[in-house]
Each structure stands twice: as C-alpha cells, then as structure tokens.
Amino acid sequence: MRSFGPIEPLFAKENWVLGAVLEHQAVHRGDRPFLQWAGGKPLSFSEVNRTVNRLAHGLAGLGVKKDDKVVIFSRNSLDFVFAWFALSKLGAVEAPINSAYKGSFLEHQTNLAQARVMIVDRALAPVVAASEARLPGVELVLLWSPPNEPPGAAPRFERIETLDFATVFTRDETNPGIAIRPQDVAGIIFTSGTTGPSKGVLLPHGHNYFMSQQTVSMVRLEEHDTYMSGFPFFHANAQFLTIYPCLIAGARCVLYEYFSPSAFVDRLYESGATVTNRWSTSPDSFGRWYTCAARDPSSRATSRAARSSEARPSIGSASAKETALMIDR
C-alpha cells in the first residue's frame, strides 16, 4: 500500500469543467495526439475539440440545452466520447446506460433520468423500440452506426422521432461559449442495482474533474504517456480513470470496443501503452502479464511502466470510501 500527499490540480478551480479543459488543451497542445481508436490514427486535441463543437451545435439545433438529460445507450466508439464531450459543452447532462440492459432495467434508468433525447446504437434500437410505450418522456432517438458500416434498417417507432446520429454534425467548429460552473451537474451514473432499483448519482463538473485529476496525480500521468482501455464507456472507469485524466494531462488515450483478457497483452504492445488499469478485472489476467514480463523483460508484454525500477501504482478494486492502490513489481 502507498499513501499520497495532497493533490495539486493542474487547472484552477473555476476551470474544473470538461469543456474548458478541452478548449485549453486545443489551444496549448493542439497538435498533440489525444484520442485514438484501436488500429486507427490518433486525433489531436484540436481535432477532437473541433469535432465536438460540430456535434454540440447540431445537438443545440435539435433543442438540447443546459440541464437537459440525454441518455447514451451504445457500445464503445469515438462518437460516444464526442457525444459525452458535446453534451458537457452545452451544459446538458450525460446519462450513459449499460448497453446490455433491456426491458425494465433500461426503462427504469431512462425514466429516472427524465431524458427527452436518447443516443442509441442502431444495433440496440430494437430494444428501445420494444420499450417505447414505457418511455413516455422520450421524444427523439438519434441512431448511431459505426462509420465503416452501412446503417441498417431502423426499427419502427410508433411515437418517438428518429434521426441518424451522423446527420447531427454541423460545419460550425467554434466553441459554443455556454457558461458552465464546476457545481453544475455534468452527468448521471447509475448504481449497480444489487440491493434494489438503480439509483442515479448526480455528478457535478467539479467532481468529475477532481476524480480524474486524482488519477493523473496517483499514476503520475504525463503528456508523453499512452493510456489504454477497453472498458465500457458507460462506466466511470473509462470516463474518469482513463479518458478525462488523459485530457487533463495531455496524454494519448487508445480505446477499444470491449475488454479482452486474451488480447490484453497484444493490445499493450500494439497501442504502445505506458499506463492501464485493472479495476474490476481478474487478477489472473494481470498475473499472466507480469509473469511473461518477468521471464522476458524485452518481450512485447512488457510496458515501460512494468519495466520501471519503481513501477507506478495501478488502480485496483475500491470501496465507496477508499481507493486501494496496489504497487506491482
């Protein structure tokens, strides 16, 4: 176990807002790589900011405004991140829902969020259509399809309007310029629901920033680092232990559609990862990684962090009150 001193935020408290951090990095680290989908080319901070702005203006044109709740119900993709960031810039509230849910589970969380708009993976649209009668507040569904796949036929909705997500992007790349405070609500993360129906936890912008800043400080994340993750984007792990910390630190973030224990070692090599985390994963999968690295320090299974004489702390399991930091050597 290791204890840590006081956290020293990299941004002033009035800028503990995701949109403000992204706009700062777009100016000061504009050409540096930020987001990279597995196997693709990295997008720079300025490219991400411009893309997010195009989407934010499009969502605003559809009536999405500050404090509106918008559900994201989709598999991992860069567009998921763009939607999260765009909603943040508008002051709207992102409500990501587990993409495995259906029926009463999906209905409960969507209704609890009081969402008027949903961004839905086209492959999951039939699940939403089946619950349409029990989603009285939903008026608009934006159907997302992977960029490299032709969109399939949309399921029939009786009442809810549908649009293709790709058509929402505008040509306006300017920052929306909406005043957002750290105390304003940024998102809703739902509890697991093990003791009853899931509760929606309201997350202010300042909370999300500081949680992510803690990760930056505890794993000593720097701009030359590459952080790899395949964890679901509807979960706090991917958002606040991976993507947002990379935004704050100016690091590159390599993302995958799903987590794969069998592909984990290969992904470390392919992505050039220097940082990753093992929250909620089997210790055995990481045991195989360290065993391989110990047998052959030059092998592709060995990241710079694992080779280091003083390995960085990796984030393991945590209780509600305390985060356990494990030192792997």
C-alpha positions in Angstrom: 0.0 0.0 0.0 1.2 3.5 -0.7 -0.2 6.8 0.6 -0.2 10.0 -1.3 0.2 13.7 -0.4 -2.2 16.5 -1.3 -3.4 16.5 -4.9 -2.3 19.6 -6.8 -4.8 20.3 -9.6 -3.4 21.3 -13.0 -6.3 23.6 -13.6 -7.8 26.4 -11.5 -11.0 25.5 -9.7 -13.1 27.8 -11.9 -12.0 25.7 -14.9 -12.9 22.3 -13.4 -15.3 21.9 -16.4 -14.6 19.4 -19.1 -15.3 21.8 -22.0 -13.0 24.4 -20.5 -10.2 21.8 -20.2 -10.7 20.6 -23.7 -10.6 24.1 -25.1 -7.5 24.9 -23.2 -5.7 21.8 -24.5 -6.9 22.5 -28.0 -5.0 25.8 -27.8 -1.9 24.8 -25.9 -1.5 21.2 -27.1 -3.4 21.4 -30.3 -1.3 19.2 -32.5 -0.5 16.5 -29.8 -2.3 13.2 -30.1 -5.3 12.7 -27.8 -7.9 10.1 -28.8 -7.1 7.0 -30.8 -9.4 4.2 -31.8 -7.7 0.8 -31.9 -6.0 0.4 -35.2 -6.7 4.0 -36.3 -4.8 7.2 -36.4 -4.8 9.4 -33.3 -6.9 12.6 -33.3 -5.2 15.7 -31.9 -6.6 17.8 -29.1 -7.6 20.5 -31.7 -9.3 17.9 -34.0 -11.3 16.5 -31.1 -12.3 20.0 -30.0 -13.5 20.9 -33.5 -15.4 17.7 -33.9 -17.1 18.0 -30.5 -18.1 21.6 -31.4 -19.7 20.5 -34.6 -21.8 17.9 -32.7 -22.6 20.4 -29.9 -24.0 22.9 -32.3 -26.0 20.2 -34.0 -27.5 19.0 -30.7 -28.3 22.5 -29.8 -30.1 22.8 -33.1 -32.3 19.9 -32.0 -33.2 21.7 -28.8 -30.7 20.2 -26.4 -29.9 22.8 -23.9 -28.3 23.3 -20.5 -29.6 20.9 -17.8 -31.3 18.6 -20.3 -30.7 14.9 -19.7 -29.6 12.9 -22.6 -29.2 9.1 -22.5 -26.3 7.4 -24.3 -27.1 3.7 -25.0 -24.4 2.4 -27.1 -21.3 0.2 -27.4 -17.9 1.9 -27.2 -16.9 4.3 -30.0 -15.2 7.6 -30.6 -18.6 9.1 -31.3 -19.7 8.1 -27.7 -16.8 10.2 -26.4 -17.7 13.1 -28.8 -21.3 12.9 -27.6 -20.3 13.0 -23.9 -18.0 16.0 -24.6 -20.5 17.8 -26.7 -23.2 17.5 -24.0 -20.7 18.7 -21.5 -20.0 21.8 -23.6 -23.8 22.6 -23.8 -24.3 22.1 -20.1 -26.5 19.2 -20.7 -26.4 16.1 -18.5 -25.0 12.9 -19.9 -26.7 9.7 -18.7 -24.9 6.7 -20.1 -26.7 3.3 -19.6 -25.3 -0.2 -19.7 -25.6 -1.4 -23.3 -26.6 -4.9 -22.0 -29.8 -3.6 -20.5 -33.3 -4.1 -21.8 -36.9 -4.1 -20.6 -37.5 -2.8 -17.1 -33.8 -2.2 -16.4 -33.5 0.2 -19.4 -36.9 1.7 -18.8 -36.2 2.4 -15.1 -32.9 4.3 -15.8 -34.2 6.2 -18.8 -37.3 7.4 -16.9 -35.3 8.1 -13.8 -33.0 10.4 -15.9 -36.1 12.2 -17.3 -34.4 12.0 -20.7 -36.1 13.6 -23.7 -33.4 12.6 -26.1 -31.5 9.3 -26.4 -28.4 8.5 -28.5 -28.8 4.8 -29.3 -26.6 2.3 -31.1 -28.6 1.2 -34.1 -27.9 -2.4 -33.2 -29.7 -1.8 -29.9 -32.6 0.2 -31.3 -35.0 -2.8 -31.3 -34.5 -3.0 -27.6 -35.6 0.6 -27.2 -38.5 0.2 -29.7 -39.8 -2.7 -27.6 -39.9 -0.4 -24.6 -41.3 2.7 -26.4 -44.7 2.5 -24.6 -43.0 2.6 -21.2 -40.7 5.5 -22.1 -43.2 8.3 -22.0 -40.7 11.2 -21.8 -38.5 10.2 -24.7 -39.3 12.2 -27.8 -36.2 11.8 -30.0 -33.8 8.9 -30.7 -30.6 9.5 -32.5 -29.5 6.3 -34.2 -25.7 5.7 -34.2 -23.9 3.3 -36.6 -20.2 2.6 -36.9 -18.6 4.9 -39.5 -17.3 1.9 -41.5 -20.7 0.0 -41.6 -23.7 0.9 -43.7 -26.7 1.8 -41.5 -29.2 -1.0 -41.3 -32.9 -0.5 -41.4 -34.2 1.3 -38.4 -36.9 -0.4 -36.2 -40.3 1.1 -36.3 -41.3 3.5 -33.6 -44.9 4.5 -33.1 -44.4 7.8 -31.4 -40.7 8.6 -31.0 -39.0 10.5 -33.8 -35.7 9.1 -35.1 -32.7 10.7 -36.8 -29.3 9.4 -38.0 -26.7 10.5 -35.5 -24.2 11.3 -38.3 -26.5 13.9 -39.7 -26.4 15.9 -36.4 -22.9 17.2 -37.0 -22.8 20.7 -38.4 -20.0 22.7 -40.0 -19.7 25.1 -37.1 -16.4 24.4 -35.4 -16.5 27.3 -32.9 -16.7 26.8 -29.2 -20.4 27.1 -28.1 -19.4 29.6 -25.4 -22.0 28.5 -22.8 -21.3 29.5 -19.2 -20.9 26.4 -17.1 -19.8 26.2 -13.5 -18.0 23.4 -11.6 -21.1 23.0 -9.4 -23.4 22.4 -12.4 -24.4 18.8 -13.0 -22.4 17.1 -15.8 -23.7 13.6 -15.7 -25.7 10.8 -14.1 -24.0 7.5 -13.3 -26.3 4.7 -12.2 -25.6 2.4 -9.3 -25.4 -1.4 -9.9 -28.8 -2.1 -8.5 -27.8 -5.1 -6.4 -30.0 -4.1 -3.5 -32.9 -2.6 -5.4 -33.5 -0.5 -8.5 -30.5 1.5 -9.6 -30.1 5.0 -8.2 -29.0 7.8 -10.4 -26.0 9.6 -8.9 -25.7 13.3 -9.9 -22.1 14.2 -10.8 -21.1 17.9 -10.9 -18.4 19.0 -13.3 -16.1 19.8 -10.4 -16.5 16.2 -9.0 -15.7 14.7 -12.4 -12.6 16.9 -12.8 -11.2 16.2 -9.4 -11.8 12.5 -9.6 -9.9 12.5 -12.9 -7.2 14.8 -11.5 -6.6 12.3 -8.7 -5.9 9.6 -11.3 -3.4 11.9 -13.0 -1.6 12.5 -9.8 -1.7 9.0 -8.4 -0.4 7.2 -11.5 1.9 10.2 -12.4 0.3 10.6 -15.8 2.2 12.9 -18.2 1.8 14.1 -21.7 4.2 11.6 -23.2 2.2 8.7 -21.8 -0.3 6.4 -23.6 -3.2 5.1 -21.6 -5.0 2.0 -23.0 -8.6 0.9 -22.1 -11.3 -1.3 -23.4 -13.7 -0.8 -20.5 -17.2 0.2 -21.3 -17.7 4.0 -21.7 -21.0 3.9 -19.7 -18.8 3.1 -16.6 -16.9 5.6 -14.5 -13.7 3.6 -15.1 -13.3 4.5 -18.8 -14.6 8.1 -18.3 -12.8 9.2 -15.1 -9.9 6.8 -14.7 -8.9 6.9 -18.4 -10.3 9.4 -20.9 -10.7 12.5 -18.7 -7.3 12.0 -17.0 -5.6 11.9 -20.4 -7.4 15.1 -21.3 -6.1 16.8 -18.2 -2.6 15.5 -18.5 -2.3 16.0 -22.3 -1.7 12.2 -22.8 -2.7 9.9 -25.6 -5.6 7.6 -25.0 -6.0 4.4 -27.0 -9.5 2.9 -26.8 -11.1 -0.4 -27.7 -14.6 -1.5 -28.3 -14.5 -4.1 -25.4 -12.2 -5.5 -22.8 -10.5 -8.8 -23.8 -8.4 -10.8 -21.3 -6.9 -12.9 -24.1 -5.9 -9.9 -26.2 -4.8 -7.8 -23.3 -1.0 -8.4 -23.7 -1.1 -7.9 -27.5 -3.0 -4.7 -27.1 -0.4 -3.4 -24.7 2.2 -3.9 -27.4 0.1 -2.6 -30.3 -1.0 0.5 -28.5 2.4 1.4 -27.0 0.6 1.7 -23.6 2.6 3.0 -20.7 -0.4 3.1 -18.4 -3.5 1.0 -17.9 -5.7 -0.1 -15.0 -7.1 -3.3 -13.7 -10.3 -2.1 -12.0 -12.8 -5.0 -11.8 -10.7 -7.4 -13.8 -9.5 -10.8 -12.9 -6.1 -10.7 -11.1 -5.1 -13.8 -13.2 -5.1 -11.8 -16.4 -2.6 -9.4 -15.0 -0.7 -12.2 -13.4 0.0 -13.6 -16.8 1.2 -10.2 -18.0 3.7 -9.8 -15.1 4.8 -13.5 -15.4 5.5 -13.0 -19.1 7.3 -9.8 -18.4 9.5 -11.3 -15.7 10.5 -14.2 -18.0 11.5 -11.9 -20.9 11.9 -8.2 -19.9 12.3 -7.4 -23.6 9.1 -9.1 -24.6 6.1 -7.3 -26.1 4.2 -8.0 -23.0 6.3 -5.5 -21.0 5.2 -1.9 -20.9 7.5 0.9 -19.8 5.7 1.0 -16.5 6.2 -2.7 -15.8 9.9 -2.4 -16.7 10.4 0.6 -14.4 12.6 0.1 -11.4 9.8 1.7 -9.4 6.6 0.6 -11.0 3.7 3.0 -11.0 0.7 2.3 -8.8 -2.1 0.7 -10.8 -5.7 1.2 -9.8 -7.3 -1.9 -8.3 -10.5 -2.5 -6.5 -12.0 0.2 -4.3 -14.7 0.6 -1.7 -17.0 3.5 -1.6 -14.8 5.3 1.0 -11.3 4.3 0.0 -9.4 3.6 -3.2 -6.9 0.8 -2.8 -3.7 1.4 -4.7 -1.5 -1.6 -5.4 2.2 -1.5 -6.2 3.0 -4.2 -8.8 6.7 -5.0 -9.1 
